Amino acid sequence: MTILNVNPSPAALGKITDIAKGISGSETALSYLKGLITNLQAKILAVADPQCIGYTGEYIAVGLGSSPAQVKIIDPVTLNVVGTWTGDAGYNDCRALVTSYSTPTNIYVALDTGPTGLAAVISIDITDPTTPVTASIWTGAAGQTNARSLVRGTGGYALFVGLNTTPAQVVKIGASFTTLGTWTGAGGQNEAIALTWDYVNTRLVVGLNTTPAQVVKVDPSGAVMATVLTWTGATGQDECQALAFDGLRYYAGLGTSPAQIIKINLTTMTTLLGYEAPTGMNNCLSLITDGLGSLYVGTFGLPQIGKLSTLSMTLVGEWTGDSNTQNIVGIVSDTKQIFVINNAGNQLIRLSIPAQSGSDSSSLISQINSDYTIETWQDAVESFLFFDTGIDRVRWTVTNPATSAWAALNYIRCQVGALLMGLEEAGLTMNSLWQNLGALANPLSSPIDSLVMEWEMGFQAPLGQFDNTECFYGLVEAKTDIRSSNGLIGFGLTGGANALQTVNDDAGAETTNTGFGETLTNWNKFKIVIKSGSISFYLNEILIAIHTTNLTETLLYPRFWSKADATGGGPYFRLGMVKIGYVMRS
């Protein structure tokens, strides 16, 4: 079944929001200052001092500054607490929390202190979210106290924890939860309050709570991690409290009054552009990027949340609650909603991101249309004529392997109905073309802002029996194209174990990335966002790569293609809902 989107009007969206509020019950309705962002639900947590927040792809996790430490696992739809993890005696005060797209059943928290007074990092297993349990514990060595920041690496790196020490320290923690390396700041480089990971250049980025502020780019390899380059703020640019990376630049959020955000060149570590908030919007406490040209800033004062354009570093939207919603110490997003925590009123607040049209540039969420197609594999005619496969053969070209066929699956999914034998092929190719604007010289010359394609997909082991010279999932120039063809944008497989690879190709010249730590035998959500000048790749809503070279401007077909190698006799792949469409300029 194919569903075509029709954009509701702002008035209709308001009615939908009112209905949603009514369904959700008696919740605290917070005011907003600008735009059509809708506060669907605000909930006061019945616990003190939320300090950090993460999103697993299924649940919100909130770490508390309690003794012992606690993490609340929360349903993002109802905002009800599903389960609670409580640390053992002596493990106190959650200060940072990260989730993992490769192991979505685990979350990681950095604690201010363990029983011996040293910093601790704990892996929490949420396979059963109602009863989270401790999986692994790392404890700092002598002098490694007061954990304040935490980030996951890619390309074989596990975790990095930043310490509030003098001088600053960052510890590299391996998969077995042992120390693999340490970075120690030079004289005057104190208190590693903020961390982010440069997945393009495989660099650790450290924000220091110094006057003036410093941001340090670190080579994460080796037992002694070395400083590569340092950015130092100008007079009045003090105390780096938050960091973000969008694949192109670093962004430093400063603890000044009013707050400042600095855009930093990742090669030279020099200032590109700065933003100073209006009076009252003080101390940047949290900062995230959507990878699509926007930053979301959480502050101490009013307004509490600002939206910045990363291009111009200007405020394009803001949200204000009341005195109980100050101190926005954490922000996460699932791309459709923003979840924020504050430790003034001890609240988790959900702000929706409606897709809508309009021209009010002051809206917190971009005023854009979204015209798209959704495929749910439930075509009624196809189900009747082709034994309930549910695949619309007007829309899709179906390639069945010689010994089996595509078949309906539970939920809104389909799969090859049997294992792929040696050299067998299977695929689905959409029969409609979509415009790729990657190499468009003047992005304002098109009414299209971006092309977005996202889908759910899983693989059957053994992964090594897929032929990675052919397997490809994404967008192609010709309906028969495979991984070795030219003019591709999407995901392939690489290496003997067939790890995930992001790729785009222009006449044989390719840009690729790999080393994401994925588990392809799980169901995963894949997403590609193509804008003029860049292609962003996501896995389970985590931005894993941005490509800015070898871009094209062509018409492309969505295509999902697998082939077994000569030893095949086990692998196949499964496909869930597919959504593709344009984000239009207003």
Secondary structure, DSSP 8 states (H G I E B T S, - for coil): -EEE-----HHHHHHHHHHHHHHH-S-------SSS-EEEEEEE-SSS-EEEEEE-SS-EEEEE--SS-EEEEE-TTT--EEEEEE--TT-EEEEEEEE-SS-TTEEEEEEEE-TTSS-EEEEEE-SSTTS-EEEEEEE--TT---EEEEEE-STT--EEEEE--SS-EEEEE-TTS-EEEEEE--TT---EEEEEEETTTTEEEEEE--SS-EEEEEE--SSB-EEEEEEE--TT---EEEEEE-SSEEEEEE--SS-EEEEEETTT--EEEEEE--TT---EEEEEE-SSSEEEEEESSSS-EEEEETTT--EEEEE---GGG--EEEEEE-SSEEEEEETTTTEEEEEE--------TT-SS---EEEEEEE-S--HHHHHHTTT----TTTEEEE--TT--EEEETTTEEEESS--BTT-EEEEEESS-EE--TT-S-GGGSSEEEEEEEEEEEEES-GGGB-TTT-EEEEESSTT--TTSSS-EEEEEETTTTEEEEEEEETTEEEEEE-----TTS-EEEEEEEETTEEEEEETTEEEEEE-SS----EEEEEEEEEB-TT-BS-EEEEEEEEEEEEE--
